[in-house]
């Protein structure tokens, strides 16, 4: 079993999306069995709680622009994949249709929180509509367990449920294999101990998958690893990890 994992893409207006098309082309070339997106594809700056409420246009042009940026980015990622599945079907070739899972992130969850606070907006805010590309969508912080590995936007720890900040701490607190996003780092932990069934606990914080720089991070904060990961030979929570830097994908598959 091979699982292609996409960390936070954080699409927003006026940010580049070439890397998403490159990843789509890579996926077509390698044909993984599953694709998991770890969330925060839609950045939704218009709904940020860090923005003064008076400046937020809840149902105005800024929200629509945020959503359009996410839809456009998803189109660039998924178009090569959908074309390939259609081509194989039309040419009566061996079928390939990867299992698609999308775990909601905290940026995407801004929409749900707003609707809870302002029920009058129910029906007025455009939905993410991820199902049209074939994604099975999982609620924010609800892990999806695939082949013994838990996938989620982040792993919660402690009484407050805050993100566990390091891969080895996820293993120590959860005692299972996890792959998460949320943080702009690449952190990998393999337990040195093999279980009686031959598996081992492995945890990954998978960094970020976007090209733009975030103003709030300043220069040093923006120097984090950016890329996607392929999990090869996924069985009962164990896997081999292959990193795919954003630069490598653009150089080879764009």
C-alpha positions in Angstrom: 0.0 0.0 0.0 1.3 3.4 -1.0 -0.2 6.6 0.5 0.7 10.1 -0.9 0.3 12.7 1.9 -0.3 16.4 1.2 0.4 18.8 4.1 -1.2 22.2 4.5 -1.6 24.0 1.1 -3.2 27.2 2.4 -4.4 28.6 -0.9 -5.4 32.3 -0.8 -5.7 35.0 -3.4 -2.6 36.0 -5.4 -0.5 33.1 -4.3 1.2 30.7 -6.7 -0.2 27.2 -7.5 2.3 25.8 -9.9 3.5 23.3 -7.3 0.0 21.8 -7.0 0.0 21.0 -10.7 3.5 19.5 -10.4 2.2 17.3 -7.5 -0.8 16.2 -9.6 1.5 15.2 -12.4 3.8 13.3 -9.9 0.7 11.5 -8.6 -0.3 10.4 -12.1 3.2 9.1 -12.7 3.5 7.1 -9.5 -0.2 6.1 -9.0 -0.4 5.7 -5.2 -3.3 3.7 -3.8 -4.4 6.5 -1.5 -4.1 10.2 -1.2 -4.5 12.0 2.1 -4.7 15.8 2.4 -4.0 16.9 6.0 -6.2 20.0 5.7 -6.0 23.8 5.5 -6.3 23.8 1.8 -8.4 27.0 2.1 -6.5 29.6 4.1 -9.6 31.8 4.5 -7.9 35.0 5.8 -11.2 36.9 5.5 -12.5 34.8 8.5 -9.4 35.0 10.6 -10.0 35.7 14.3 -6.8 37.7 14.3 -8.5 40.3 12.1 -10.6 42.9 13.8 -14.3 41.9 13.5 -15.2 45.2 11.8 -12.8 44.4 9.0 -14.2 41.0 8.2 -16.6 40.7 5.3 -18.3 37.6 6.3 -20.4 37.1 3.1 -18.7 39.7 0.9 -16.2 39.7 -1.9 -13.2 38.8 0.3 -14.8 35.5 1.4 -15.7 34.6 -2.2 -12.2 35.4 -3.4 -10.8 33.2 -0.6 -13.0 30.3 -1.7 -12.2 30.8 -5.3 -8.5 30.6 -4.6 -9.0 27.2 -2.9 -11.2 25.9 -5.7 -8.7 27.0 -8.3 -5.8 25.4 -6.4 -7.8 22.1 -6.1 -8.4 22.2 -9.8 -4.7 22.5 -10.5 -4.0 19.5 -8.2 -6.8 17.2 -9.3 -7.1 17.9 -13.0 -4.1 15.7 -14.0 -5.5 12.9 -11.8 -9.0 13.1 -13.1 -7.8 13.2 -16.7 -5.7 10.1 -16.1 -8.5 8.1 -14.5 -10.8 9.0 -17.4 -8.1 8.2 -20.0 -7.5 4.7 -18.5 -11.3 4.1 -18.4 -11.9 5.2 -22.0 -9.0 3.2 -23.3 -10.1 0.1 -21.3 -6.8 0.0 -19.5 -6.2 -1.2 -16.0 -8.2 1.0 -13.7 -6.6 3.4 -11.3 -8.8 5.4 -8.9 -7.0 6.4 -5.7 -8.8 6.5 -2.4 -9.0 10.2 -1.5 -9.3 11.5 2.1 -9.3 15.1 3.3 -9.0 16.0 7.0 -10.3 19.4 7.8 -7.8 21.9 9.3 -8.2 24.8 11.7 -8.2 27.4 8.8 -11.0 25.4 7.1 -12.8 25.2 10.4 -13.2 28.9 10.5 -16.3 28.6 8.3 -17.9 26.1 10.7 -17.1 28.3 13.8 -18.6 31.4 12.0 -21.8 29.6 11.2 -22.1 28.5 14.9 -21.7 32.1 16.0 -23.8 33.6 13.2 -26.6 31.1 12.3 -28.2 33.7 10.1 -25.5 33.1 7.6 -26.5 29.5 7.2 -27.0 28.9 3.4 -25.3 32.2 2.5 -21.7 31.1 2.7 -20.4 29.0 -0.2 -19.3 25.5 0.9 -15.9 23.9 0.2 -17.6 21.4 -2.1 -14.6 19.0 -1.9 -16.7 16.0 -2.8 -16.9 17.1 -6.4 -13.3 16.1 -6.8 -13.9 12.8 -5.1 -12.6 13.5 -1.6 -14.0 11.8 1.5 -14.1 14.7 4.0 -13.3 14.1 7.7 -14.3 16.7 10.4 -11.6 18.8 12.1 -9.6 16.8 14.6 -11.4 13.5 13.8 -8.6 11.2 12.8 -9.0 8.8 9.9 -7.2 5.5 10.4 -5.9 3.9 7.2 -3.7 0.8 7.2 -3.0 1.3 10.9 -1.9 4.9 10.5 -3.9 7.8 12.0 -4.1 10.9 9.7 -5.3 14.2 11.1 -4.6 17.9 10.9 -2.9 17.7 14.3 -2.7 15.3 17.2 -4.1 16.7 20.5 -2.4 16.4 23.8 -3.1 17.5 27.4 -6.3 18.7 29.0 -6.6 21.7 26.7 -6.3 19.6 23.5 -3.5 21.7 22.0 -1.3 20.4 19.2 1.5 18.0 20.2 4.5 19.9 18.9 7.0 17.0 18.2 6.8 13.7 16.4 8.4 11.7 19.3 5.9 13.3 21.7 3.0 12.1 19.6 4.3 8.6 19.8 4.9 8.8 23.5 1.3 10.1 24.2 -0.7 8.2 21.6 1.2 4.9 21.3 0.2 4.6 17.7 1.4 5.7 14.3 0.3 9.2 13.3 0.8 11.6 10.3 -0.2 15.2 10.8 0.3 18.7 9.4 -0.4 22.1 10.9 3.2 23.0 11.9 5.6 24.3 9.3 8.3 21.7 10.1 9.3 18.2 9.0 9.7 16.0 12.0 10.0 12.2 11.7 10.1 9.7 14.5 10.6 5.9 14.2 10.3 3.9 17.4 13.3 1.7 17.9 11.0 -1.0 19.3 9.3 -3.5 17.1 6.0 -4.9 18.3 5.2 -8.6 18.5 3.2 -8.3 15.3 6.3 -6.9 13.5 5.0 -3.3 13.3 6.4 -0.2 15.0 5.1 3.2 16.0 6.1 5.9 13.5 5.0 9.5 13.6 5.4 12.4 11.2 4.7 16.1 11.3 4.7 16.8 7.6 5.5 20.5 7.2 3.8 22.6 4.6 3.1 22.5 0.9 2.9 26.0 -0.4 5.3 28.4 -2.1 4.3 31.8 -0.7 5.8 33.4 2.4 3.7 34.4 5.4 4.3 38.0 6.6 3.7 37.1 10.2 6.6 34.6 10.2 9.2 37.1 9.0 12.4 35.9 7.3 13.7 33.2 9.6 10.2 31.7 10.2 9.6 31.3 6.5 12.7 29.1 6.0 10.8 25.9 6.9 10.8 22.7 4.8 8.1 22.6 2.1 7.0 19.5 0.3 4.8 16.4 0.3 5.6 12.8 1.4 5.0 9.4 0.0 4.5 6.5 2.5 5.6 3.3 0.9 4.9 -0.3 2.1 2.2 0.9 4.6 1.2 -2.1 6.6 -0.3 -2.2 10.1 1.0 1.3 11.1 4.5 0.8 9.7 5.8 2.5 6.5 8.9 3.8 4.7 8.8 7.6 4.2 10.0 9.3 1.0 10.2 13.1 1.1 9.2 15.2 -2.0 10.4 18.7 -1.7 8.5 21.4 -3.5 11.5 22.4 -5.5 12.1 18.8 -6.7 8.5 18.3 -7.7 8.5 21.6 -9.8 11.8 20.8 -11.4 10.8 17.3 -12.4 7.0 17.3 -13.0 6.0 20.7 -14.2 
